[in-house]
Amino acid sequence: MSPHPDPDRAGSSNRGTMSQLLALTAPPTPTPLEPNEQPKALPEGQKTPPALETLDMQALPESPRTQLSCWDPRECVGTPHCPPRCPMFVDKEGARVRVRAFRSFDRSPLIEMYVNFDRAHVAQGIPPATETRIEDWLSHLLEDGYNLIAERAGTVVGHAVYTPTSDPEPELAVFVTPEYHDHGIGSELCKHVIAHAAAAGHDAIVLDVERGNRRATHVYARLGFEVVRTHGFTQEMRLELTEAVAEQTQRPPADRNHDKDDV
């Protein structure tokens, strides 16, 4: 399996659920009690539910997605309860995009994204051409890899994966629906893969890119990848997941130089 040749044209950890976001987040709806079940008492001295700043975003239930419209994630300073990289970012059109781990309810919209994928943007035969082959291919990625999706205005517009998770040096693949190419979404997905793979203890990330695609090679090089070998019309690139690489991709948005860091 090979990634799309261009991430932005692709057919100490970040502490991210920041106080600004939490202040805008309504408390979760209580789970209905079962018959004869007694409500649980709050800890002594506590009159309200725990502060939402203790909320673990990775543990949220599988519920419909929401789009925050009045919070700028670039001001995020983070909390200890965030995923390895802040899940929210602002794309090159100023729209808020959320990157998060794949959940079961994402399968249908992700398949739809690939079914409607413009074949002019396919690289090295992926994504596959038919819905059946897409479903089989996606099932393999979900079984063996760590998958992330990007959603914009509640719509899935991107997908990234490193696979297999059992490999010390898994392979990166990233895809963005062509309508949102050149928005920075592909690069952001790549940075999430790097941050998550580093947090999981992997040694490196590898990818294949077409040799003639200089723009893609340049983008990957800015992310830290180096060409390690060539074969046929493709070249293999590798990024060693050093502590410095992990720190750079996992820092909260407020600590980043956005003009420099956001490829």
C-alpha positions in Angstrom: 0.0 0.0 0.0 1.2 3.5 -0.8 0.1 6.9 0.3 -1.2 9.6 -2.0 1.8 11.4 -3.5 0.9 14.8 -2.1 -0.5 15.2 1.4 -2.3 18.5 0.6 -3.6 17.3 -2.7 -4.3 13.8 -1.5 -7.1 11.8 -3.2 6.1 16.5 26.1 2.5 15.7 24.1 -0.2 18.1 23.0 -2.5 18.9 25.8 -5.5 19.9 23.7 -9.0 20.1 25.2 -8.5 23.7 26.0 -10.3 25.9 28.4 -11.9 28.0 25.6 -13.4 24.8 24.1 -14.5 23.5 27.4 -16.3 26.7 28.3 -18.4 26.3 25.2 -19.2 22.6 25.6 -22.5 21.8 27.3 -22.4 19.1 30.0 -23.2 15.6 28.6 -26.8 14.4 28.8 -27.2 12.0 31.7 -27.6 8.4 30.8 -31.2 7.2 31.7 -31.5 5.0 34.7 -32.5 1.4 34.3 -35.6 0.2 36.1 -35.0 0.1 39.9 -31.5 1.7 39.5 -30.6 4.3 42.0 -28.8 7.4 41.0 -25.2 7.6 42.0 -24.3 10.1 44.7 -21.7 12.8 44.0 -18.6 12.8 46.1 -18.9 14.5 49.4 -18.9 18.3 49.1 -19.4 18.2 45.3 -22.7 19.9 44.2 -22.1 19.8 40.5 -20.6 17.4 38.0 -16.8 17.4 37.6 -15.3 20.2 35.6 -15.4 19.6 31.9 -11.7 20.3 31.8 -11.2 16.8 33.0 -13.1 15.4 30.0 -11.1 12.9 27.9 -12.0 13.6 24.2 -10.8 10.2 23.2 -13.4 8.6 25.5 -16.5 10.5 24.2 -19.4 8.3 23.2 -20.2 7.6 19.6 -22.6 10.4 19.0 -23.3 12.8 16.1 -20.5 15.2 15.3 -20.7 18.9 16.2 -18.9 21.9 14.6 -17.5 24.6 16.8 -17.9 28.0 15.1 -16.6 30.6 17.7 -13.4 29.1 19.0 -9.9 29.7 17.5 -7.8 26.5 18.2 -4.6 28.5 17.5 -5.0 29.9 21.0 -5.0 26.5 22.6 -2.5 26.0 25.4 -3.7 22.4 26.2 -4.6 20.2 29.1 -3.2 16.9 30.3 -6.2 15.1 28.8 -5.7 15.7 25.1 -4.7 13.3 22.3 -1.0 13.5 21.1 -1.9 16.4 18.8 -4.6 19.0 19.2 -7.7 17.7 17.3 -8.7 21.1 16.0 -7.0 23.4 13.5 -7.9 26.2 11.1 -7.4 25.4 7.4 -6.1 27.8 4.7 -9.6 29.2 4.1 -10.1 29.9 7.8 -12.5 27.0 8.4 -12.2 24.9 11.5 -11.3 21.2 10.8 -11.3 18.4 13.4 -8.9 15.5 13.2 -9.6 12.5 15.4 -9.5 8.8 15.7 -11.8 6.8 13.4 -15.0 5.6 15.1 -17.5 3.0 13.9 -20.0 5.6 12.7 -17.4 7.0 10.3 -17.3 4.0 8.1 -20.2 4.9 5.8 -19.3 8.5 5.3 -15.7 7.4 4.6 -16.7 4.9 2.1 -18.9 7.6 0.5 -15.9 9.9 0.3 -13.9 7.2 -1.5 -16.7 6.2 -3.9 -17.0 9.9 -5.0 -13.2 10.3 -5.2 -12.2 11.9 -8.5 -10.2 9.2 -10.3 -7.9 11.9 -11.8 -6.4 12.2 -8.3 -5.7 8.5 -7.7 -2.1 7.6 -7.1 -0.6 4.1 -7.5 -4.0 2.5 -7.8 -5.5 3.8 -4.5 -8.1 4.4 -3.5 -9.6 1.5 -5.4 -12.1 2.1 -8.1 -15.3 0.1 -7.0 -17.3 0.3 -3.8 -16.7 -3.4 -3.1 -13.0 -3.1 -3.5 -13.0 0.1 -1.4 -14.9 -1.7 1.4 -12.4 -4.6 1.3 -9.4 -2.2 1.3 -10.8 -0.1 4.1 -11.5 -3.2 6.2 -7.9 -4.2 5.9 -6.7 -0.7 7.0 -9.1 -0.7 9.9 -8.0 -4.1 11.1 -4.2 -3.6 10.8 -3.7 0.2 11.1 -4.3 3.2 13.2 -6.8 5.4 11.4 -7.6 9.1 11.6 -10.3 11.1 9.9 -10.6 14.9 9.2 -14.1 16.5 9.3 -15.0 19.9 8.1 -18.4 21.4 8.9 -19.5 17.9 10.0 -18.4 16.2 6.8 -15.6 13.6 6.5 -13.1 15.2 4.0 -9.8 13.3 4.8 -8.4 10.0 6.0 -4.9 9.0 7.2 -3.5 5.8 8.5 -0.3 4.2 9.6 -0.1 0.4 9.1 0.5 -2.1 10.3 0.5 -1.1 14.0 2.6 -4.1 14.8 5.5 -2.9 12.6 8.2 -0.7 14.3 8.2 1.3 11.1 4.7 1.4 9.7 3.7 3.0 6.4 1.8 6.2 6.1 -1.1 6.8 3.7 -3.1 10.0 3.5 -6.1 11.0 1.3 -8.1 14.2 1.1 -11.2 14.6 -1.0 -10.1 16.7 -4.1 -12.5 19.5 -3.3 -10.4 20.3 -0.2 -6.9 19.9 -1.8 -4.5 22.7 -0.9 -6.2 23.6 2.3 -3.5 22.2 4.6 -5.6 19.2 5.6 -3.3 16.6 4.2 -0.3 18.0 6.0 -2.2 18.3 9.2 -3.3 14.6 8.9 0.4 13.7 8.4 1.4 15.5 11.5 -1.3 13.7 13.5 0.0 10.3 12.2 3.5 11.3 13.2 2.4 12.5 16.7 0.3 9.4 17.3 2.9 7.0 16.0 5.6 8.6 18.2 3.3 8.4 21.3 2.7 4.7 20.5 6.4 4.0 20.6 7.1 3.4 16.9 10.7 3.9 15.6 9.9 5.6 12.3 7.2 6.2 9.7 7.8 5.3 6.0 6.0 6.2 2.8 6.2 5.8 -1.0 5.9 8.8 -3.3 6.2 9.0 -7.1 9.7 10.2 -8.1 8.4 12.9 -10.5 6.2 14.5 -7.9 8.6 17.2 -6.7 5.9 19.2 -4.8 4.9 16.2 -2.7 8.5 15.3 -2.0 9.1 18.9 -0.9 6.1 18.8 1.4 7.2 15.5 3.0 10.8 16.8 3.3 9.4 19.8 5.2 7.7 17.4 7.6 11.1 15.7 8.1 11.0 12.7 5.8 14.2 11.8 3.9 14.6 9.7 0.7 16.1 6.4 1.6 15.8 4.4 -1.6 14.3 4.5 -5.1 12.5 1.7 -6.9 11.0 2.1 -10.4 8.9 5.2 -10.6 8.6 5.6 -6.8 10.9 6.5 -4.0 10.7 5.5 -0.3 10.9 8.2 2.3 11.5 7.7 6.0 11.0 9.8 9.2 12.8 8.7 12.3 10.5 9.4 15.3 13.0 11.0 17.6 12.1 12.9 20.8 12.6 16.2 18.9 10.2 15.1 16.1 7.6 14.0 18.8 7.9 17.3 20.7 7.5 19.4 17.5 4.3 17.6 16.3 2.8 17.3 19.8 3.2 20.8 21.0 -0.1 22.7 21.6 -1.2 25.2 18.9 -0.4 28.3 21.1 3.3 27.1 21.2 3.7 26.8 17.4 5.0 29.2 14.9 2.1 28.8 12.5 3.7 30.5 9.5 6.7 28.1 9.8 5.2 24.9 11.3 2.0 24.5 9.3 2.9 23.2 5.9 
